[in-house]
Amino acid sequence: MNTKQKLVSAIVAILFAPVAMAADMPQASVVDAQGRAVMDARGNCVLTKWESADSACGNLVLSREARTVYFDFNKSAIRGSEKAKLDSLIHAIKGSKRVASVDIVGHADKIGKHSYNSKLSRKRAEAVKAYLWHHGIKTRKVDLKAVGETESVTHCDPKMKRADLIACLAPDRRVVIQLNYAK
């Protein structure tokens, strides 16, 4: 590649970097010139892909990652590193008047029997619910769901060595918190 081609490539990369980064960001609402939320024909907020702490529609905007708590293999105790994430989530929920309820969905990896994984995913969801309750998320409705290993997000070779398989399946050992908003 000559110098001119390198320069053109660098400029293109710089120009498209914000687009690539925005593709995975949570959505925020579109606002008009007066700062009011723009609504579609059904009365729903029109959303963009740009990140915002709070949308003009009053809904808290948090990425899926900010609402996901990960667990160690075969454990339902919340890791210290994940408590900081939950603390941030609790602070955001308390600061938003629009959160009507919270759904907590527990997951497990593919290792073990289905019945065991269902129980483990429920224990994980209950641990997160207890943590939220202990930190003041008491007045809002909280629903629990345990799906075991049925909603896997990993694609690991089952023939891997056990330690490698456990590491590969780490993203499946999680609880996802869904925020439901008052209309």
RODO-2510 file (C-alpha; in nm, 4 decimals, decimal comma):
residues 183
     n   res          X          Y          Z
     1     m     0,0000     0,0000     0,0000
     2     n     0,1398     0,3396    -0,0913
     3     t     0,1247     0,6500     0,1273
     4     k    -0,1827     0,7914    -0,0475
     5     q    -0,3787     0,4666     0,0018
     6     k    -0,2773     0,4527     0,3683
     7     l    -0,3907     0,8124     0,4182
     8     v    -0,7289     0,7445     0,2526
     9     s    -0,7740     0,4289     0,4633
    10     a    -0,6955     0,6188     0,7824
    11     i    -0,9436     0,8953     0,6965
    12     v    -1,2179     0,6422     0,6172
    13     a    -1,1508     0,4619     0,9466
    14     i    -1,1729     0,7860     1,1429
    15     l    -1,4953     0,8876     0,9679
    16     f    -1,6721     0,5560     1,0238
    17     a    -1,5474     0,4809     1,3776
    18     p    -1,8393     0,6661     1,5469
    19     v    -2,0898     0,4729     1,3347
    20     a    -1,9338     0,1398     1,4287
    21     m    -1,9222     0,2312     1,7981
    22     a    -2,2831     0,3523     1,7994
    23     a    -2,4177     0,0277     1,6564
    24     d    -2,4139    -0,1471     1,9964
    25     m    -2,5146     0,1480     2,2139
    26     p    -2,8470     0,1595     2,3939
    27     q    -3,1186     0,3717     2,2440
    28     a    -3,2221     0,7220     2,3483
    29     s    -3,5230     0,9156     2,2285
    30     v    -3,5444     1,1674     1,9464
    31     v    -3,6393     1,5180     2,0570
    32     d    -3,7796     1,8140     1,8663
    33     a    -3,6446     2,1717     1,8712
    34     q    -3,8222     2,2371     2,2035
    35     g    -3,6684     1,9265     2,3654
    36     r    -3,9938     1,7258     2,3650
    37     a    -3,9925     1,3573     2,2759
    38     v    -4,1012     1,2765     1,9207
    39     m    -4,3783     1,0142     1,9134
    40     d    -4,4753     0,7733     1,6358
    41     a    -4,8317     0,7113     1,5143
    42     r    -4,8930     0,4601     1,7971
    43     g    -4,7790     0,6980     2,0709
    44     n    -4,4397     0,5348     2,1293
    45     c    -4,1169     0,7304     2,1559
    46     v    -3,9044     0,7445     1,8439
    47     l    -3,5614     0,6166     1,9428
    48     t    -3,2075     0,6588     1,8130
    49     k    -2,9043     0,4409     1,8769
    50     w    -2,7211     0,7104     2,0748
    51     e    -2,6520     0,6535     2,4420
    52     s    -2,8181     0,8694     2,7042
    53     a    -2,8569     0,8420     3,0801
    54     d    -3,2285     0,9117     3,0572
    55     s    -3,4370     0,9437     2,7442
    56     a    -3,6775     1,2311     2,6798
    57     c    -3,9588     0,9772     2,7190
    58     g    -3,8572     0,9356     3,0805
    59     n    -3,7258     0,5830     3,0408
    60     l    -3,3930     0,4929     3,1900
    61     v    -3,1526     0,3865     2,9161
    62     l    -2,9131     0,1126     3,0255
    63     s    -2,7255    -0,1320     2,8058
    64     r    -2,7939    -0,5038     2,8381
    65     e    -2,4431    -0,5453     2,9802
    66     a    -2,5195    -0,2916     3,2556
    67     r    -2,8229    -0,5050     3,3477
    68     t    -2,6433    -0,8428     3,3416
    69     v    -2,4806    -1,0034     3,6451
    70     y    -2,2351    -1,2909     3,5914
    71     f    -2,1701    -1,5842     3,8260
    72     d    -1,8899    -1,8290     3,8906
    73     f    -1,9260    -2,1899     3,7825
    74     n    -2,1754    -2,3846     3,9949
    75     k    -2,2309    -2,0829     4,2244
    76     s    -2,5236    -1,8565     4,3059
    77     a    -2,3354    -1,6057     4,5241
    78     i    -2,2916    -1,2631     4,3673
    79     r    -1,9266    -1,1844     4,2928
    80     g    -1,7788    -0,8691     4,4444
    81     s    -1,7103    -0,7253     4,0995
    82     e    -2,0754    -0,7716     4,0048
    83     k    -2,1990    -0,5988     4,3215
    84     a    -2,0585    -0,2691     4,1921
    85     k    -2,2621    -0,3146     3,8731
    86     l    -2,5745    -0,3865     4,0780
    87     d    -2,5085    -0,0812     4,2963
    88     s    -2,5001     0,1393     3,9839
    89     l    -2,8212    -0,0202     3,8595
    90     i    -2,9914     0,0330     4,1966
    91     h    -2,8882     0,3995     4,1957
    92     a    -3,0303     0,4422     3,8441
    93     i    -3,3591     0,2680     3,9313
    94     k    -3,4053     0,4780     4,2442
    95     g    -3,3432     0,7930     4,0377
    96     s    -3,6081     0,7033     3,7798
    97     k    -3,9751     0,7538     3,8632
    98     r    -4,0822     0,5597     3,5517
    99     v    -3,9600     0,2082     3,6468
   100     a    -4,2814     0,0242     3,7357
   101     s    -4,1412    -0,3257     3,7792
   102     v    -3,8315    -0,5370     3,7401
   103     d    -3,8035    -0,8820     3,5810
   104     i    -3,5076    -1,0939     3,6919
   105     v    -3,4166    -1,3855     3,4653
   106     g    -3,1659    -1,6446     3,5887
   107     h    -2,9536    -1,8539     3,3509
   108     a    -2,7121    -2,1460     3,3788
   109     d    -2,4601    -2,3085     3,1465
   110     k    -2,5055    -2,6452     2,9704
   111     i    -2,3003    -2,8474     3,2183
   112     g    -2,5176    -3,0660     3,4420
   113     k    -2,8729    -3,1947     3,4320
   114     h    -3,1606    -2,9726     3,3267
   115     s    -3,3315    -3,0010     3,6670
   116     y    -3,0127    -2,8935     3,8471
   117     n    -2,9554    -2,6022     3,6085
   118     s    -3,3136    -2,4836     3,6550
   119     k    -3,2665    -2,4800     4,0329
   120     l    -2,9279    -2,3072     4,0027
   121     s    -3,0640    -2,0388     3,7706
   122     r    -3,3497    -1,9767     4,0179
   123     k    -3,1019    -1,9440     4,3069
   124     r    -2,9058    -1,6896     4,1025
   125     a    -3,2209    -1,4896     4,0282
   126     e    -3,3199    -1,5044     4,3967
   127     a    -2,9723    -1,3833     4,4994
   128     v    -3,0065    -1,0788     4,2733
   129     k    -3,3609    -1,0143     4,3970
   130     a    -3,2415    -1,0314     4,7590
   131     y    -2,9564    -0,7905     4,6818
   132     l    -3,1951    -0,5433     4,5184
   133     w    -3,4398    -0,5779     4,8092
   134     h    -3,1655    -0,5278     5,0674
   135     h    -3,0586    -0,2092     4,8877
   136     g    -3,3996    -0,0462     4,8735
   137     i    -3,5749    -0,1804     4,5627
   138     k    -3,8755    -0,2871     4,7709
   139     t    -4,1750    -0,0888     4,6554
   140     r    -4,1636    -0,2003     4,2943
   141     k    -4,2946    -0,5305     4,1603
   142     v    -4,0184    -0,7859     4,1010
   143     d    -4,0803    -1,1002     3,8945
   144     l    -3,8408    -1,3958     3,8860
   145     k    -3,7883    -1,6392     3,6031
   146     a    -3,5414    -1,9270     3,5852
   147     v    -3,4622    -2,0618     3,2391
   148     g    -3,1695    -2,2897     3,3227
   149     e    -2,9526    -2,3598     3,0196
   150     t    -3,2305    -2,3095     2,7634
   151     e    -3,1219    -1,9606     2,6495
   152     s    -2,7513    -2,0132     2,5944
   153     v    -2,5482    -1,7325     2,4339
   154     t    -2,2314    -1,9377     2,3814
   155     h    -2,1252    -2,1808     2,1111
   156     c    -1,8618    -2,4009     2,2739
   157     d    -1,7313    -2,7337     2,1489
   158     p    -1,8577    -2,9956     2,3993
   159     k    -1,5393    -3,1970     2,3330
   160     m    -1,3212    -2,9277     2,4940
   161     k    -1,1262    -3,0061     2,8089
   162     r    -1,3504    -2,9459     3,1126
   163     a    -1,1627    -2,6369     3,2345
   164     d    -1,1705    -2,4840     2,8854
   165     l    -1,5413    -2,5653     2,8501
   166     i    -1,6194    -2,4047     3,1867
   167     a    -1,4320    -2,0912     3,0792
   168     c    -1,6037    -2,0862     2,7389
   169     l    -1,9496    -2,1149     2,8949
   170     a    -1,8958    -1,8251     3,1412
   171     p    -2,1338    -1,5849     2,9582
   172     d    -2,4188    -1,8345     3,0105
   173     r    -2,3883    -1,8119     3,3900
   174     r    -2,5830    -1,4909     3,4337
   175     v    -2,8893    -1,3045     3,5539
   176     v    -3,0453    -1,0447     3,3244
   177     i    -3,2507    -0,7647     3,4767
   178     q    -3,5279    -0,6163     3,2635
   179     l    -3,6743    -0,2785     3,3557
   180     n    -4,0448    -0,2276     3,2825
   181     y    -4,1734     0,1278     3,2560
   182     a    -4,5020     0,2882     3,3592
   183     k    -4,6935     0,4299     3,0664
***
